Every structure is written in C-alpha cells, then in structure tokens.
Amino acid sequence: MLKKPGNKLANPESWAEETRLVRGGLDRSQHGETSEALYLNSGFVYPDGETAEARFAGEADGYVYARYGNPTVTMFEERLRLLEGAEACYGVASGMAAVYGALACQLEAGDHIVSSRALFGSCYQIITNILPRFGISFTLVDGDDPNQWRDAVTDKTKLFFLETPSNPTLEVLDLAAVSAIGKEKGVRLVVDNIFATPILQKPLKYGADVVVYSGTKHIDGQGRTLGGAIMSTTEFKEKQLKPFLRHTGPSLSPFNAWTLLKGMETLKLRVTAQCEAALKIAGILEGEAGVARVIYPFLESHPQHALCKQQMTAGGTMVTFELAGGKKAAFNLLRNLQIIDISNNLGDAKSLVTHPASTTHRNIGQEARDAMGITEGMVRLSVGLEDAGDLIADLQQALNA
Ligand SMILES: *Cc1c(COP(=O)(O)O)cnc(C)c1O
C-alpha cells in the first residue's frame, strides 16, 4: 500500500478558514490523487459476514450503502463542518431537503413552531402548508421584534425557525436575542443561513442549535448542482437526523458532493469579492432616479444596520431594490439588462436578477407578500464576479432605457 499523503497527522481545527476550505476533509485513497476522489458507487462490499454484521450493528466503521453515506459525501460534510465550526454536518440533496429534514426529524403531531414571517417561498410552504398536514401548528411573527417570539411560545412550542438575512427583503434578525428566548423557554432554534453563508455569519456562535444550508447557492456558486447540509451537535445528528434521513432518503449524490467540494475551495474568495461589489452597487443604486428604496445590510439606511455590522462580517452578495414604477418598471429593467441574467437562482458567479412577486414568492399569495413587504416594484439582485463597474453600467443603462 502506498502512503496516504492526505492522511498525514494534522490538526485541521488549528487551520485558518482559507486552509480548511481547500484541505478540510480531504481523505486520499491509496492512489494519492490531488483532487478529492469521486466515489460514484451506491453499494459497498464486505470481506466477510462478520464485518457486514458489525457495520450494520454500528460496531465497526465503514460504509454500507450510499443512502447512509459515501466517501465523497463524507469529505464534503467534513469540509463544511470545519468551516462552520460545528460538531457535526449531514449532507443532503438540496437546501429544501435540509430545511425539511432539520424540522421534521424533531417534530411530531401536536407540536408548534414559531417562525419569522420573512421566508423563502418553499420554507413558507413547509411551515404553513406541509407540516400542518401532520398536525404541527405554527405562528408567524415579525422576526425583528423579540417580544413577538416570546409571546408566541406555548407549552407545545418545540422550535423557532428563521432566515437572516431573509429572502428577498434582507431583513436581519437578532440571532443572540431569539436564541436567548429559546433557551429560556426550552425551544430549539433552527437557522436558515443560506443568504449569509458560513463566511459572513456563524449562527452557532450566537446560540442557534441547528443551521441549514443550500449547497446550490454560494457553496457551489457556479450554477452546476443542487445540494444541502445540516449543521448540529453530534448528538442531534446521531439521535435525530440519522434515523430520519437515512430512512426517508434525501441523500446527497456523490457527484454533487464532489462539485460542492470544488466550490468550497474558492468560496471565501468569491463571497468576499461579491460582497465588495454588492456594497458598491447598493450605494450607487440609492442615488438613481426611479429607485424608491435600496435594501442592503451594510448600507446605513438598512433598518437593522447596527445589528448587521455586529452579526455579519460583510453585507452579503444580495441587493434588493424597489422601483417607483412598480411591476412595469421592474419588467422593463429586466428586459433591458445586457449582462445581468434573469434567474431565480442566487450566489452564482454570474449576476442574476429576479422579480420575487411573480416568481420565488408567487405561490404564497398577495396577502403573505404584503405581510412580508414584497412589493410589485421589488427586484432582487444576486451580485456575481463580473467587474462592479460593468454591472453598475448595465443597471444604469437598463434603468434609463
Ligand atoms: C434557495 C433557498 C433555499 C432552498 O435551497 P435549494 O437548494 O434550492 O433547495 C432555502 N432557503 C433559502 C433562503 C434559499 O434562498
């Protein structure tokens, strides 16, 4: 057997984030490949019946079936776990598999969830439509008002759920305040940290119990693949997540895990550059005629600006703005953009723009959109890696067209 160079004794917990992103989780085979190996297999074989029995009994390490685990998926989980600073990470097929798995694995009929109102469309569907079919009730609150979280708790409340910054209104919620109320009331906090990414905000530090990601967004960041992950304690992973996810099957494909591993190598570089460009663009948009309002966490005009500065290391890659001319002006802008593409995806190297009211937040209905503050003139911009000057010029020519 050749030596396995990736497995030399090392202490990845002592590495800086940049090193963790490139080398974390790397588990080389006997061939010494540079890049992470892609194990495109679903099954595993055993040298003897005793080994198979021991693995099924959980008494021996080793893989048994790709729905339970795969070496490439393990490398992805370990890299993201190191970045987050979590005890455990579970890779899943998509961001929504992560949201649903993180909630459903710990709920039963009769339980109650309190959630912030400002939610991504599919998160909203899970809380207000899908979980209630299984006897799980909910209360939606204005997430920026701690009293509403406290007042909504009943003796049935099991979970708090929130997104910060939220999609698409970039509402920023106080993680420490909400988690403190949860701790006081014996309620676990689940945070959708997809907009912030683990680069800009680490919810576990503020007391969150579970954090979910869509790998599809910044982690891949190149529009190639779906994926997701759930970060938690080891105990939660072993006792809640594994029994639920192994048998319900939202497994992350090894190919997608491999793509996400490649994405993570450049995650910090990309997100840092995208945040710099987003801040510039947000500042310029604030001064443009026809733009009624710009929402960006690191602009002083953001209602929770002080909290954003304290909780996040940069303002994020998303800029949301409202056009005075409503839907007509928004669609005109979309039609006239020459570089920025119209797409509901986000976190991509390519800048993407969407009109939430008619796309990502269409199905939740007018009343819910009004309550979330999603207007007809609202446009959500995901800032990519193009030159900021080119993007600003594109936006200006489309606004003036
Ligand atoms: C995209 C997104 C999700 C879902 O992720 P998928 O990988 O598309 O399933 C969940 N929450 C937020 C805030 C998102 O933007």
Ligand as a Chemical Component Dictionary entry (heavy atoms), coordinates in Angstrom:
data_LIG
# 
_chem_comp.id                   LIG 
_chem_comp.type                 NON-POLYMER 
_chem_comp.pdbx_formal_charge   0 
_chem_comp.three_letter_code    LIG 
# 
loop_
_chem_comp_atom.comp_id 
_chem_comp_atom.atom_id 
_chem_comp_atom.alt_atom_id 
_chem_comp_atom.type_symbol 
_chem_comp_atom.charge 
_chem_comp_atom.model_Cartn_x 
_chem_comp_atom.model_Cartn_y 
_chem_comp_atom.model_Cartn_z 
_chem_comp_atom.pdbx_ordinal 
LIG C1 C1 C 0 -32.590 28.576 -2.254 1  
LIG C2 C2 C 0 -33.004 28.665 -0.853 2  
LIG C3 C3 C 0 -33.442 27.515 -0.177 3  
LIG C4 C4 C 0 -33.552 26.178 -0.852 4  
LIG O1 O1 O 0 -32.366 25.658 -1.400 5  
LIG P1 P1 P 0 -32.401 24.605 -2.610 6  
LIG O2 O2 O 0 -31.005 24.108 -2.737 7  
LIG O3 O3 O 0 -32.907 25.349 -3.804 8  
LIG O4 O4 O 0 -33.363 23.528 -2.232 9  
LIG C5 C5 C 0 -33.837 27.658 1.144  10 
LIG N1 N1 N 0 -33.761 28.841 1.790  11 
LIG C6 C6 C 0 -33.330 29.970 1.168  12 
LIG C7 C7 C 0 -33.253 31.239 1.935  13 
LIG C8 C8 C 0 -32.936 29.916 -0.165 14 
LIG O5 O5 O 0 -32.531 31.027 -0.780 15 
# 
loop_
_chem_comp_bond.comp_id 
_chem_comp_bond.atom_id_1 
_chem_comp_bond.atom_id_2 
_chem_comp_bond.value_order 
_chem_comp_bond.pdbx_ordinal 
LIG C1 C2 SING 1  
LIG C2 C3 SING 2  
LIG C2 C8 DOUB 3  
LIG C3 C4 SING 4  
LIG C3 C5 DOUB 5  
LIG C4 O1 SING 6  
LIG O1 P1 SING 7  
LIG P1 O2 DOUB 8  
LIG P1 O3 SING 9  
LIG P1 O4 SING 10 
LIG C5 N1 SING 11 
LIG N1 C6 DOUB 12 
LIG C6 C7 SING 13 
LIG C6 C8 SING 14 
LIG C8 O5 SING 15 
# 
